[in-house]
């Protein structure tokens, strides 16, 4: 009888696993949603034309480490506590590491998924010196006994929950190392060492390895592109693969009325203004597009390999970025501010049962992507997650949805004038800086956020209403982050 019961349990487990989708997430770094996808024909034809494009997709916190941390915890920055790229300011991998034993890959493993991570992890990963002497042996013993999560050697640390760990220990296009399940592999400056292509080939190999398995898998591929070259804090534009380094030489940055602050009026005192050189920005923009061509190749390789392995029809593919990027809008170069170019990111999803070549305009964010993965995988999160599954929008473009989302920003190292919490509704945006300065934009009438209406009497009622929403969302957790 026990043998029969065990057989039925095994059969049920196998069938349930087969019914759940494989999940592939392709996460770029610093990709704007102001036209860059128009230069990625393979991604458009293979994903967007076979799935759903979300035209109002945002991140909770427009900065690399906080956004990546939120993708793994499913929590907004005010809940997981990561609000900076640097450990000394309470951010980066140093702040995130405490959560590594209770994050997305752990939950997916418990649900029966094979898991793989490839590429850039959380900023600061693999940095720092290993303990020495007695401290080294004490820490090593602590790791064996699961009493310590401090790596004996940061460069070879493999976080729990990942069956394949293939992480960049230096976030570069060339001259870097990869930690493959605890073993360091060094790459040089040959064309074959270009990091996006290396990730592409390793992703294809992982998919091929799953061809004979009925267990579902989850793979997160996180590219360096189109982020600028170098580790955190180093300067320089992105680097293209040799075959793309002369592409788009006649392309210029899209100009809008806010470009370089032109036409901006009523700017609130205390709002950040960081003006760069226009010539440098043109180069950075072209290099972004050039580096994205290799990401386009990666998307093609993933789809082709899934098809060849017989896995495409049962695989959810998500394409998105950790944050947006400003190329001169409002006189800014970079991210971390509440303007649309900084907080808005591409989001395209293709998968079994999803309609083809459709768009959704509802307000969604990166926390919703995590909630969707958990939902479709049948995973049980070990934390109170702050997003909402996108599944209702897959089936019904008019499904009831939220009326506002929270945007957070400014690292702990910033001056108070740069730290903020914002509320984005379908047609308005309210920003409250920690300094007390407020801004209100009527996005329907002023989509480029040229003039704040915070002191316009005609918007007094909107200001009061959105203040109330911001007060509720800035400390929300779980279901309370949903605003009807």
Secondary structure as the mmCIF struct_conf table of DSSP 4:
data_model
#
loop_
_struct_conf.conf_type_id
_struct_conf.id
_struct_conf.beg_label_comp_id
_struct_conf.beg_label_asym_id
_struct_conf.beg_label_seq_id
_struct_conf.end_label_comp_id
_struct_conf.end_label_asym_id
_struct_conf.end_label_seq_id
HELX_RH_AL_P HELX_RH_AL_P1 UNK A 2 UNK A 19
BEND BEND1 UNK A 20 UNK A 20
HELX_LH_PP_P HELX_LH_PP_P1 UNK A 21 UNK A 21
STRN STRN1 UNK A 22 UNK A 28
BEND BEND2 UNK A 29 UNK A 30
BEND BEND3 UNK A 33 UNK A 35
HELX_RH_3T_P HELX_RH_3T_P1 UNK A 36 UNK A 39
HELX_RH_AL_P HELX_RH_AL_P2 UNK A 41 UNK A 46
TURN_TY1_P TURN_TY1_P1 UNK A 47 UNK A 47
HELX_RH_3T_P HELX_RH_3T_P2 UNK A 48 UNK A 50
BEND BEND4 UNK A 51 UNK A 51
STRN STRN2 UNK A 52 UNK A 54
BEND BEND5 UNK A 55 UNK A 56
STRN STRN3 UNK A 57 UNK A 58
BEND BEND6 UNK A 60 UNK A 60
STRN STRN4 UNK A 61 UNK A 61
BEND BEND7 UNK A 63 UNK A 63
HELX_RH_AL_P HELX_RH_AL_P3 UNK A 64 UNK A 73
HELX_RH_AL_P HELX_RH_AL_P4 UNK A 77 UNK A 80
BEND BEND8 UNK A 85 UNK A 86
HELX_RH_3T_P HELX_RH_3T_P3 UNK A 87 UNK A 89
TURN_TY1_P TURN_TY1_P2 UNK A 90 UNK A 90
HELX_RH_AL_P HELX_RH_AL_P5 UNK A 92 UNK A 96
HELX_RH_3T_P HELX_RH_3T_P4 UNK A 97 UNK A 99
TURN_TY1_P TURN_TY1_P3 UNK A 100 UNK A 101
BEND BEND9 UNK A 102 UNK A 103
HELX_RH_AL_P HELX_RH_AL_P6 UNK A 104 UNK A 110
TURN_TY1_P TURN_TY1_P4 UNK A 111 UNK A 112
STRN STRN5 UNK A 114 UNK A 119
BEND BEND10 UNK A 122 UNK A 122
TURN_TY1_P TURN_TY1_P5 UNK A 123 UNK A 126
BEND BEND11 UNK A 128 UNK A 128
HELX_LH_PP_P HELX_LH_PP_P2 UNK A 129 UNK A 131
HELX_RH_AL_P HELX_RH_AL_P7 UNK A 133 UNK A 144
TURN_TY1_P TURN_TY1_P6 UNK A 145 UNK A 146
BEND BEND12 UNK A 150 UNK A 150
BEND BEND13 UNK A 152 UNK A 153
HELX_RH_3T_P HELX_RH_3T_P5 UNK A 154 UNK A 156
TURN_TY1_P TURN_TY1_P7 UNK A 160 UNK A 161
BEND BEND14 UNK A 163 UNK A 163
STRN STRN6 UNK A 164 UNK A 168
BEND BEND15 UNK A 169 UNK A 170
BEND BEND16 UNK A 173 UNK A 175
STRN STRN7 UNK A 176 UNK A 180
TURN_TY1_P TURN_TY1_P8 UNK A 181 UNK A 182
STRN STRN8 UNK A 183 UNK A 187
BEND BEND17 UNK A 189 UNK A 190
HELX_RH_3T_P HELX_RH_3T_P6 UNK A 191 UNK A 193
HELX_RH_AL_P HELX_RH_AL_P8 UNK A 195 UNK A 209
TURN_TY1_P TURN_TY1_P9 UNK A 210 UNK A 212
BEND BEND18 UNK A 215 UNK A 215
STRN STRN9 UNK A 217 UNK A 222
TURN_TY1_P TURN_TY1_P10 UNK A 225 UNK A 226
BEND BEND19 UNK A 227 UNK A 227
HELX_LH_PP_P HELX_LH_PP_P3 UNK A 228 UNK A 228
BEND BEND20 UNK A 229 UNK A 231
TURN_TY1_P TURN_TY1_P11 UNK A 232 UNK A 233
HELX_RH_3T_P HELX_RH_3T_P7 UNK A 242 UNK A 244
TURN_TY1_P TURN_TY1_P12 UNK A 245 UNK A 250
HELX_LH_PP_P HELX_LH_PP_P4 UNK A 253 UNK A 255
TURN_TY1_P TURN_TY1_P13 UNK A 257 UNK A 258
STRN STRN10 UNK A 259 UNK A 259
TURN_TY1_P TURN_TY1_P14 UNK A 260 UNK A 263
STRN STRN11 UNK A 265 UNK A 265
BEND BEND21 UNK A 266 UNK A 266
HELX_LH_PP_P HELX_LH_PP_P5 UNK A 267 UNK A 268
TURN_TY1_P TURN_TY1_P15 UNK A 269 UNK A 270
HELX_RH_AL_P HELX_RH_AL_P9 UNK A 278 UNK A 308
TURN_TY1_P TURN_TY1_P16 UNK A 309 UNK A 310
HELX_RH_3T_P HELX_RH_3T_P8 UNK A 312 UNK A 314
STRN STRN12 UNK A 315 UNK A 321
BEND BEND22 UNK A 322 UNK A 322
STRN STRN13 UNK A 326 UNK A 327
BEND BEND23 UNK A 328 UNK A 328
STRN STRN14 UNK A 329 UNK A 329
TURN_TY1_P TURN_TY1_P17 UNK A 330 UNK A 331
STRN STRN15 UNK A 333 UNK A 334
BEND BEND24 UNK A 335 UNK A 339
HELX_RH_AL_P HELX_RH_AL_P10 UNK A 340 UNK A 343
STRN STRN16 UNK A 344 UNK A 344
STRN STRN17 UNK A 347 UNK A 350
TURN_TY1_P TURN_TY1_P18 UNK A 352 UNK A 353
HELX_LH_PP_P HELX_LH_PP_P6 UNK A 354 UNK A 355
BEND BEND25 UNK A 356 UNK A 357
STRN STRN18 UNK A 358 UNK A 360
BEND BEND26 UNK A 362 UNK A 362
STRN STRN19 UNK A 364 UNK A 365
HELX_RH_AL_P HELX_RH_AL_P11 UNK A 366 UNK A 377
TURN_TY1_P TURN_TY1_P19 UNK A 378 UNK A 378
BEND BEND27 UNK A 382 UNK A 383
BEND BEND28 UNK A 390 UNK A 390
HELX_RH_AL_P HELX_RH_AL_P12 UNK A 391 UNK A 395
TURN_TY1_P TURN_TY1_P20 UNK A 397 UNK A 398
BEND BEND29 UNK A 403 UNK A 403
STRN STRN20 UNK A 404 UNK A 409
TURN_TY1_P TURN_TY1_P21 UNK A 412 UNK A 413
BEND BEND30 UNK A 414 UNK A 414
HELX_RH_3T_P HELX_RH_3T_P9 UNK A 416 UNK A 418
STRN STRN21 UNK A 420 UNK A 425
BEND BEND31 UNK A 426 UNK A 427
STRN STRN22 UNK A 428 UNK A 433
TURN_TY1_P TURN_TY1_P22 UNK A 434 UNK A 435
BEND BEND32 UNK A 436 UNK A 436
STRN STRN23 UNK A 438 UNK A 442
TURN_TY1_P TURN_TY1_P23 UNK A 443 UNK A 445
TURN_TY1_P TURN_TY1_P24 UNK A 447 UNK A 448
STRN STRN24 UNK A 451 UNK A 451
TURN_TY1_P TURN_TY1_P25 UNK A 454 UNK A 455
HELX_RH_3T_P HELX_RH_3T_P10 UNK A 457 UNK A 459
HELX_RH_AL_P HELX_RH_AL_P13 UNK A 460 UNK A 473
TURN_TY1_P TURN_TY1_P26 UNK A 474 UNK A 475
HELX_RH_3T_P HELX_RH_3T_P11 UNK A 478 UNK A 481
#
